[in-house]
């Protein structure tokens, strides 16, 4: 392979791009499908109320996150007998399976495939996190992660373009109504397309290179002793369980909880409000434009992360966190004043606090959500890699556990949790998580400096002896 002859820095960037493309193809169906899932299955419910629950879209997502939460307890153990690459291959196959399940419009099939996706999404995340640390060093993790993630989030842009002609297939989709309606043919065509692109992502994951860069983060290991596989698996699960109670991880957990809640908001809850609002229901392109602007925001921040990480010391830690808090506050205010309180739970034409729902506002919020998601992802990835280097996979798993838990809760409570309550809860957790995050950053820097000083003292002593 041509990548084998590249020096480490170029190899890492090239590999991050390939990984990002595979990730993007997988996210075409996952993100775009999550945008429309509640309104899609609500449309199926209106046609066949006895076969589909009115909130089946929310519940399918909630089941996926609930099983994803449980899966992350044991997912790192998969790395004991599978490489990072092949855990991603196996995990990505269940994304494709989940996309295909919606073609049948069967509630139980969707729930079961969602549960399987949740479990194997955890396996995918374990491999993905390990793979990133194999192509990154402590100094390059921010730019590698930023580049890969920004490419991955192009999936919403591709998905947006993909569903435009499929929305136009149904004349009722462009007529004013209380909510955005999808026909059976539209559902089958959209999720069929997601399935085909998912198969492409599976193929790209199979072709990923396995070479590690010199001094990569994954080379930091607490124990290099060979062990029987069963012992390795037992130790991995034990390490994951004990990581929940590590003081640093406990302090990071509110931030992880906030990130998961924010994912549920931008990925499913807010897009649903756009489709459940009468004044926007006739807009053919509102979800497409929202997804595109999210991609542009995420890409912009991802590309900006590379030069910012070079110019600003430890950009992925405190500076990124401050930016996240500012963006969260802006999004909180904009959604509060422009979205009706009941828009998360049912089609409505209720008044808003200040601004009538409109497409330009959806554009602005979509872009800000994209930038916010990128900064949150950078924060999480950097701190998971640096907080406890010897237990990277386990800390990533704990982070994903809390994220899945916090994403599942509002989706399970979708019939009762109004928008205003959700926004207040989200912003409160954001502030608490940020305060504790800063404490961990301070402790991590102090610990790293002590290790550096000890290493320099040891090196100087060795030089004197020689």
ROVEXTI-831545 format. One record per residue (C-alpha): residue number from 1; chain; residue in one letter; x, y, z. Coordinates in steps of 0.02 Angstrom, whole numbers, plus 32768, in hexadecimal, padded with zeros to 4 digits. Example, Ala and Ser with C-alpha at 12.3 -4.5 7.8 and 13.67 -1.06 7.14 Angstrom:
2
PT num cadena residuo    u    v    w
PT   1      A       A 8267 7F1F 8186
PT   2      A       S 82AC 7FCB 8165
//
This chain:
466
PT num cadena residuo    u    v    w
PT   1      A       X 8000 8000 8000
PT   2      A       X 803E 80B1 7FD7
PT   3      A       X 8026 80E9 808C
PT   4      A       X 80AE 8072 80C5
PT   5      A       X 8136 80E2 807B
PT   6      A       X 80F8 8185 80C9
PT   7      A       X 814D 81CE 8161
PT   8      A       X 80E7 81C8 8202
PT   9      A       X 809D 8277 81FE
PT  10      A       X 805C 8266 814B
PT  11      A       X 8027 81B2 8167
PT  12      A       X 7FC0 81E7 81FF
PT  13      A       X 7F69 8272 819F
PT  14      A       X 7F46 8202 8108
PT  15      A       X 7F02 8178 8177
PT  16      A       X 7E96 81F4 81D7
PT  17      A       X 7E4B 822C 8130
PT  18      A       X 7E23 8178 80FB
PT  19      A       X 7DD9 8154 81A8
PT  20      A       X 7D74 81F4 819B
PT  21      A       X 7D2C 81C1 80F1
PT  22      A       X 7CF7 8117 8135
PT  23      A       X 7CAE 816B 81CE
PT  24      A       X 7C54 81E8 815D
PT  25      A       X 7C01 815F 80F5
PT  26      A       X 7BC5 810D 8195
PT  27      A       X 7B83 81B2 81D8
PT  28      A       X 7B1F 81D7 8139
PT  29      A       X 7A9C 815D 8174
PT  30      A       X 7AB4 816E 822F
PT  31      A       X 7AAD 822C 823C
PT  32      A       X 7A31 8250 81B1
PT  33      A       X 79C5 81BF 81E8
PT  34      A       X 79C6 8201 829B
PT  35      A       X 7990 82AD 825C
PT  36      A       X 78F1 8267 820F
PT  37      A       X 78CF 81C6 8270
PT  38      A       X 784A 820C 82E5
PT  39      A       X 77E7 8263 825C
PT  40      A       X 77FD 81CD 81E6
PT  41      A       X 77B7 8151 8263
PT  42      A       X 7732 81CD 829A
PT  43      A       X 76F8 81CE 81E4
PT  44      A       X 76F3 810F 81E6
PT  45      A       X 7691 8117 8289
PT  46      A       X 760F 818C 823D
PT  47      A       X 75F4 8110 81AF
PT  48      A       X 75F8 8075 821F
PT  49      A       X 75DE 80A7 82D5
PT  50      A       X 75CD 7FF1 830E
PT  51      A       X 7678 7FC0 82C6
PT  52      A       X 76E6 8054 82F8
PT  53      A       X 76F0 80BA 8398
PT  54      A       X 76E2 8177 837F
PT  55      A       X 778C 818F 83D4
PT  56      A       X 77DF 80F5 8388
PT  57      A       X 7869 8161 833D
PT  58      A       X 789C 81A4 83E8
PT  59      A       X 788B 80F9 8438
PT  60      A       X 78F5 80A4 83B1
PT  61      A       X 797F 8123 83D1
PT  62      A       X 796C 810F 848D
PT  63      A       X 797B 8051 8483
PT  64      A       X 7A16 8062 8417
PT  65      A       X 7A68 80D6 8497
PT  66      A       X 7A32 806A 852A
PT  67      A       X 7A85 7FCF 84E0
PT  68      A       X 7B18 803A 84AB
PT  69      A       X 7B2E 806E 8560
PT  70      A       X 7B33 7FB8 859A
PT  71      A       X 7BA3 7F86 8509
PT  72      A       X 7C2B 7FFF 853B
PT  73      A       X 7C49 7FA1 85DE
PT  74      A       X 7C89 7F09 857E
PT  75      A       X 7CB8 7F55 84D5
PT  76      A       X 7D72 7F75 84FE
PT  77      A       X 7D82 7EB9 851A
PT  78      A       X 7D67 7EA2 845E
PT  79      A       X 7E14 7EEE 8444
PT  80      A       X 7E5F 7E59 84A1
PT  81      A       X 7E3B 7DE5 840F
PT  82      A       X 7E1A 7E5C 837C
PT  83      A       X 7E81 7EEA 8335
PT  84      A       X 7E41 7F9B 8337
PT  85      A       X 7E22 7F93 827C
PT  86      A       X 7DB7 7EF6 8281
PT  87      A       X 7D4E 7F2F 8315
PT  88      A       X 7D20 7FC5 82AA
PT  89      A       X 7CF7 7F53 8218
PT  90      A       X 7C84 7EE6 8282
PT  91      A       X 7C34 7F7B 82D8
PT  92      A       X 7C13 7FD7 8235
PT  93      A       X 7BB6 7F3F 81EE
PT  94      A       X 7B2E 7F56 8271
PT  95      A       X 7B15 800B 823C
PT  96      A       X 7AEC 7FCB 818E
PT  97      A       X 7A78 7F47 81D6
PT  98      A       X 7A1D 7FCC 823B
PT  99      A       X 7A03 803B 81A2
PT 100      A       X 79B9 7FA8 8143
PT 101      A       X 793F 7F7E 81D0
PT 102      A       X 78DA 801E 81B1
PT 103      A       X 78AD 7FE3 8102
PT 104      A       X 7835 7F64 8150
PT 105      A       X 77DA 7FE7 81BA
PT 106      A       X 77C6 7F67 8245
PT 107      A       X 77D2 7FAC 82F5
PT 108      A       X 781F 7F12 8347
PT 109      A       X 789E 7EF8 82BB
PT 110      A       X 78D4 7FAD 82CF
PT 111      A       X 78E3 7F9C 838C
PT 112      A       X 7948 7EF9 8382
PT 113      A       X 79BE 7F3C 82FD
PT 114      A       X 79D1 7FDA 8366
PT 115      A       X 7A01 7F72 83FE
PT 116      A       X 7A82 7F11 8398
PT 117      A       X 7AC5 7FB4 8350
PT 118      A       X 7AD7 7FF9 8401
PT 119      A       X 7B40 7F65 8438
PT 120      A       X 7BAF 7F62 839F
PT 121      A       X 7BBC 801F 8397
PT 122      A       X 7C17 800A 843E
PT 123      A       X 7C8B 7F8B 83ED
PT 124      A       X 7CA6 8003 835C
PT 125      A       X 7CD0 8091 83D4
PT 126      A       X 7D50 8025 842F
PT 127      A       X 7DAA 8002 838B
PT 128      A       X 7D97 80B4 834C
PT 129      A       X 7DE2 80FE 83EB
PT 130      A       X 7E73 8082 83E8
PT 131      A       X 7E92 80A1 8330
PT 132      A       X 7E9C 815D 834A
PT 133      A       X 7F1F 8145 83D2
PT 134      A       X 7F84 80D4 835D
PT 135      A       X 7F95 815E 82DB
PT 136      A       X 7FA9 81EE 8357
PT 137      A       X 802C 822A 83D2
PT 138      A       X 800C 8297 846B
PT 139      A       X 8038 832D 83FF
PT 140      A       X 7FD0 82FF 8365
PT 141      A       X 7F31 82B7 83B2
PT 142      A       X 7ED3 835D 83A6
PT 143      A       X 7EF1 837B 82ED
PT 144      A       X 7EDC 82C3 82BC
PT 145      A       X 7E37 82B8 831A
PT 146      A       X 7DFB 8360 82D8
PT 147      A       X 7E21 8332 8224
PT 148      A       X 7DD3 8285 822D
PT 149      A       X 7D36 82C0 8287
PT 150      A       X 7D18 8353 8212
PT 151      A       X 7D1D 82DE 817B
PT 152      A       X 7CAB 8262 81D3
PT 153      A       X 7C29 82E8 81F3
PT 154      A       X 7C1D 8309 8138
PT 155      A       X 7BA2 8278 8143
PT 156      A       X 7B16 82F0 816E
PT 157      A       X 7B40 8359 80D4
PT 158      A       X 7B3E 82C0 8061
PT 159      A       X 7AA1 827F 80B5
PT 160      A       X 7A4D 8328 809E
PT 161      A       X 7A6C 8327 7FE3
PT 162      A       X 7A35 8272 7FDA
PT 163      A       X 7988 8289 8025
PT 164      A       X 7957 8324 7FBF
PT 165      A       X 791A 82C4 7F24
PT 166      A       X 78C9 8241 7F95
PT 167      A       X 7866 82C7 7FF2
PT 168      A       X 7829 830D 7F4B
PT 169      A       X 77E6 8260 7F1C
PT 170      A       X 774D 8282 7F89
PT 171      A       X 76E9 831F 7F57
PT 172      A       X 76A2 8328 8009
PT 173      A       X 7751 8347 804B
PT 174      A       X 7751 83F8 8004
PT 175      A       X 76A0 8428 8039
PT 176      A       X 767D 8486 80DB
PT 177      A       X 7649 840F 8166
PT 178      A       X 765D 83F9 8220
PT 179      A       X 76FA 838D 820A
PT 180      A       X 7771 8349 8186
PT 181      A       X 7725 82A9 8140
PT 182      A       X 7783 8219 80ED
PT 183      A       X 7733 8194 807D
PT 184      A       X 775E 80DA 8081
PT 185      A       X 77BC 80EC 7FDC
PT 186      A       X 7823 817C 8020
PT 187      A       X 7851 811A 80BD
PT 188      A       X 788A 8083 8058
PT 189      A       X 78EE 80EB 7FDC
PT 190      A       X 7945 8155 8060
PT 191      A       X 7977 80C7 80D3
PT 192      A       X 79A2 8058 803E
PT 193      A       X 7A1E 80DE 8005
PT 194      A       X 7A65 80EA 80B6
PT 195      A       X 7A7F 802D 80B4
PT 196      A       X 7ADF 8030 800F
PT 197      A       X 7B52 80BB 804D
PT 198      A       X 7B67 805B 80F0
PT 199      A       X 7BA9 7FC6 808D
PT 200      A       X 7C29 803B 803E
PT 201      A       X 7C64 8070 80EB
PT 202      A       X 7C78 7FB8 811C
PT 203      A       X 7CE9 7F9D 8085
PT 204      A       X 7D56 8035 80AC
PT 205      A       X 7D6E 7FFE 8160
PT 206      A       X 7DAC 7F56 811F
PT 207      A       X 7E35 7FB1 80BD
PT 208      A       X 7E79 801C 814B
PT 209      A       X 7F36 800A 816A
PT 210      A       X 7F70 7FC6 8211
PT 211      A       X 801A 8018 8225
PT 212      A       X 803A 807B 82C6
PT 213      A       X 8099 811E 82CA
PT 214      A       X 8135 8130 8335
PT 215      A       X 8113 8163 83EB
PT 216      A       X 8057 8152 83D0
PT 217      A       X 7FE6 8165 8467
PT 218      A       X 7FB2 80AE 8460
PT 219      A       X 8068 807B 8481
PT 220      A       X 8054 80B6 8535
PT 221      A       X 8028 8013 858A
PT 222      A       X 8022 7FE8 8642
PT 223      A       X 804C 7F32 8623
PT 224      A       X 80A1 7EDB 8592
PT 225      A       X 809C 7E2D 85DE
PT 226      A       X 804B 7DAA 8571
PT 227      A       X 7FAA 7D65 85BE
PT 228      A       X 7F2A 7CE3 858C
PT 229      A       X 7E9A 7D31 852A
PT 230      A       X 7E19 7D0C 85B0
PT 231      A       X 7E86 7D61 8632
PT 232      A       X 7E9C 7DF8 85BF
PT 233      A       X 7DE0 7E04 85A6
PT 234      A       X 7DC0 7DF5 8661
PT 235      A       X 7E43 7E79 8687
PT 236      A       X 7DFC 7EED 8601
PT 237      A       X 7D4C 7EE3 8649
PT 238      A       X 7D92 7EFB 86F9
PT 239      A       X 7DF6 7F93 86C0
PT 240      A       X 7D5A 7FDD 8670
PT 241      A       X 7CF4 7FC2 870F
PT 242      A       X 7D7A 800D 877F
PT 243      A       X 7D90 80A1 8708
PT 244      A       X 7CE1 80DA 8736
PT 245      A       X 7D21 80FE 87E6
PT 246      A       X 7DC6 8151 87B7
PT 247      A       X 7DC4 8202 8801
PT 248      A       X 7DF1 8254 875B
PT 249      A       X 7D6C 81F3 86FB
PT 250      A       X 7CE8 821A 877E
PT 251      A       X 7D0D 82D3 876A
PT 252      A       X 7D03 82C5 86AC
PT 253      A       X 7C5E 8264 86B0
PT 254      A       X 7BEC 82FF 86B6
PT 255      A       X 7C43 8341 8619
PT 256      A       X 7C2B 8299 85C3
PT 257      A       X 7B75 829C 85FA
PT 258      A       X 7B5E 8349 85AE
PT 259      A       X 7BAF 8315 8509
PT 260      A       X 7B35 8283 84F8
PT 261      A       X 7AA0 82F2 851E
PT 262      A       X 7ADA 8370 849C
PT 263      A       X 7AEB 82E5 841A
PT 264      A       X 7A36 82B2 8439
PT 265      A       X 7A00 8367 8423
PT 266      A       X 7A59 838E 837F
PT 267      A       X 7A45 82E1 8334
PT 268      A       X 798F 82B9 8357
PT 269      A       X 792F 832F 83C9
PT 270      A       X 794D 83D9 8375
PT 271      A       X 7938 8395 82C1
PT 272      A       X 7893 834A 82FB
PT 273      A       X 7856 83F6 8334
PT 274      A       X 7876 8437 8284
PT 275      A       X 7805 83B0 823C
PT 276      A       X 7780 83BD 82C3
PT 277      A       X 776B 847A 82AB
PT 278      A       X 76DF 84AC 8234
PT 279      A       X 7735 8549 81F2
PT 280      A       X 77CA 84DE 81B8
PT 281      A       X 7770 8440 8181
PT 282      A       X 775D 847B 80CD
PT 283      A       X 7817 849F 80BC
PT 284      A       X 785D 8414 804F
PT 285      A       X 7910 8439 807D
PT 286      A       X 790D 8468 8135
PT 287      A       X 795B 83C4 8172
PT 288      A       X 79D2 83C0 80DE
PT 289      A       X 7A0D 8472 8101
PT 290      A       X 7A1A 844F 81BB
PT 291      A       X 7A87 83B6 819A
PT 292      A       X 7AF2 8413 811C
PT 293      A       X 7B11 84A4 8192
PT 294      A       X 7B3C 842A 821C
PT 295      A       X 7BBE 83DA 81AA
PT 296      A       X 7C06 8484 8179
PT 297      A       X 7C13 84B7 8230
PT 298      A       X 7C65 8414 8261
PT 299      A       X 7CDD 8418 81CD
PT 300      A       X 7D0A 84CD 81EE
PT 301      A       X 7D35 84AA 82A3
PT 302      A       X 7D8E 8408 8278
PT 303      A       X 7DFD 8460 81F9
PT 304      A       X 7E1A 84F2 8270
PT 305      A       X 7E51 8479 82F7
PT 306      A       X 7EF0 844C 8297
PT 307      A       X 7F3D 84FD 8292
PT 308      A       X 7EF3 852B 833C
PT 309      A       X 7F43 8492 838C
PT 310      A       X 7FEB 84CB 8347
PT 311      A       X 7FDA 857E 8386
PT 312      A       X 7F7F 8565 842B
PT 313      A       X 7FCC 84F4 84AD
PT 314      A       X 7F57 8466 84E1
PT 315      A       X 7ECC 84AD 8473
PT 316      A       X 7E64 840F 8484
PT 317      A       X 7E52 8429 853E
PT 318      A       X 7E26 84D0 8591
PT 319      A       X 7E18 8540 84F4
PT 320      A       X 7DA5 84C1 849F
PT 321      A       X 7D3C 84B2 853C
PT 322      A       X 7D23 856F 854B
PT 323      A       X 7CEE 8575 8494
PT 324      A       X 7C73 84E7 84B3
PT 325      A       X 7C22 8543 8545
PT 326      A       X 7C0D 85E2 84DF
PT 327      A       X 7BBF 8582 844D
PT 328      A       X 7B4C 8522 84C2
PT 329      A       X 7B0E 85C4 850F
PT 330      A       X 7AEA 860F 8464
PT 331      A       X 7A8E 8573 8428
PT 332      A       X 7A2B 856E 84CA
PT 333      A       X 79EB 8620 84B1
PT 334      A       X 79C6 860E 83F6
PT 335      A       X 7962 856D 840A
PT 336      A       X 7907 85B1 84A3
PT 337      A       X 78C6 864C 8449
PT 338      A       X 789F 85FC 83A1
PT 339      A       X 7855 8550 83C6
PT 340      A       X 77AD 8523 8413
PT 341      A       X 77B3 84C3 84B7
PT 342      A       X 774F 842C 8478
PT 343      A       X 77AC 8419 83D3
PT 344      A       X 7815 8388 8416
PT 345      A       X 777C 831D 843E
PT 346      A       X 76F3 833D 83BC
PT 347      A       X 76C5 839D 831C
PT 348      A       X 768A 844A 834C
PT 349      A       X 7671 8500 831A
PT 350      A       X 7695 854B 83C6
PT 351      A       X 76DF 85F9 83DC
PT 352      A       X 7796 860F 840B
PT 353      A       X 77E3 8685 848B
PT 354      A       X 7827 8704 840E
PT 355      A       X 7850 86CC 835C
PT 356      A       X 77DE 866C 82E6
PT 357      A       X 7831 85C8 82AE
PT 358      A       X 7889 85E4 8208
PT 359      A       X 7909 8593 8196
PT 360      A       X 7995 8615 81B0
PT 361      A       X 798F 85F3 826B
PT 362      A       X 799C 8538 824A
PT 363      A       X 7A35 855F 81DE
PT 364      A       X 7A8A 85C1 8268
PT 365      A       X 7A65 8540 82EE
PT 366      A       X 7A9D 84B1 827D
PT 367      A       X 7B44 8507 825D
PT 368      A       X 7B5F 852D 8316
PT 369      A       X 7B33 8479 8344
PT 370      A       X 7BB7 843D 82C8
PT 371      A       X 7C3E 84AA 8316
PT 372      A       X 7C05 8478 83C4
PT 373      A       X 7C08 83BF 839C
PT 374      A       X 7CB9 83CD 8358
PT 375      A       X 7CF9 8427 83F3
PT 376      A       X 7CA1 83AB 8467
PT 377      A       X 7CE9 8318 8408
PT 378      A       X 7D99 8362 8410
PT 379      A       X 7D87 8382 84CC
PT 380      A       X 7D4C 82D2 84ED
PT 381      A       X 7DCC 8279 8480
PT 382      A       X 7E61 82DB 84C2
PT 383      A       X 7E33 82C5 8579
PT 384      A       X 7E0B 820B 8565
PT 385      A       X 7EB5 81F2 8516
PT 386      A       X 7F17 8258 8596
PT 387      A       X 7EBB 8246 863C
PT 388      A       X 7EF1 8191 865B
PT 389      A       X 7F64 815E 85C9
PT 390      A       X 7F76 80AB 8606
PT 391      A       X 7EB8 8091 85FE
PT 392      A       X 7E8C 80F1 8561
PT 393      A       X 7E11 8071 851C
PT 394      A       X 7DBA 8061 85C4
PT 395      A       X 7DAA 811E 85DC
PT 396      A       X 7D64 8130 852C
PT 397      A       X 7CE7 80A7 8558
PT 398      A       X 7CB3 80FF 85F8
PT 399      A       X 7C9E 81A2 8599
PT 400      A       X 7C30 814E 8518
PT 401      A       X 7BCD 80F7 85A3
PT 402      A       X 7B9E 819E 85EF
PT 403      A       X 7B7A 81E9 8544
PT 404      A       X 7B06 815A 8515
PT 405      A       X 7AAE 8164 85BD
PT 406      A       X 7A8F 821F 85AE
PT 407      A       X 7A55 820F 84F9
PT 408      A       X 79DB 8182 8523
PT 409      A       X 7985 81DA 85B4
PT 410      A       X 7935 826D 8556
PT 411      A       X 7904 81FA 84C6
PT 412      A       X 78AC 817F 853B
PT 413      A       X 7856 8214 858F
PT 414      A       X 782D 8267 84EA
PT 415      A       X 7771 8262 8508
PT 416      A       X 7785 82C4 85AA
PT 417      A       X 7824 832D 859D
PT 418      A       X 77FA 83D5 854D
PT 419      A       X 787C 843F 84F5
PT 420      A       X 7892 84C3 857D
PT 421      A       X 78B0 8442 8604
PT 422      A       X 792D 83E7 8597
PT 423      A       X 798F 8486 8570
PT 424      A       X 799B 84B8 8627
PT 425      A       X 79D8 840A 8659
PT 426      A       X 7A58 8408 85CC
PT 427      A       X 7AA0 84B3 85F5
PT 428      A       X 7AAC 848C 86AF
PT 429      A       X 7B0C 83EB 868F
PT 430      A       X 7B7B 8449 8613
PT 431      A       X 7BB1 84C6 8699
PT 432      A       X 7BCF 8440 871E
PT 433      A       X 7C31 83D4 86A4
PT 434      A       X 7C9D 8466 866A
PT 435      A       X 7CCF 8492 871C
PT 436      A       X 7D06 83E1 8744
PT 437      A       X 7D59 83CE 8699
PT 438      A       X 7DCA 8461 86C0
PT 439      A       X 7DFF 840E 8763
PT 440      A       X 7E32 8371 8705
PT 441      A       X 7E94 83D9 8685
PT 442      A       X 7EF5 842A 8713
PT 443      A       X 7F1B 8382 8765
PT 444      A       X 7F4C 8332 86C0
PT 445      A       X 7FC5 83BF 8696
PT 446      A       X 8012 83B6 8744
PT 447      A       X 8028 82F9 8737
PT 448      A       X 8073 8306 8687
PT 449      A       X 80EE 838B 86C0
PT 450      A       X 8126 831D 8751
PT 451      A       X 8146 828C 86D9
PT 452      A       X 81A8 82FE 8663
PT 453      A       X 8214 8341 86F1
PT 454      A       X 8236 8291 8730
PT 455      A       X 8267 8257 8682
PT 456      A       X 82DC 82ED 8668
PT 457      A       X 832D 82D0 8712
PT 458      A       X 8348 8219 86E8
PT 459      A       X 8393 8246 863D
PT 460      A       X 8409 82C7 868A
PT 461      A       X 8442 8249 870D
PT 462      A       X 8466 81C7 8687
PT 463      A       X 84CB 8248 8625
PT 464      A       X 8533 8271 86BE
PT 465      A       X 8559 81BA 86DD
PT 466      A       X 858E 819F 8629
//
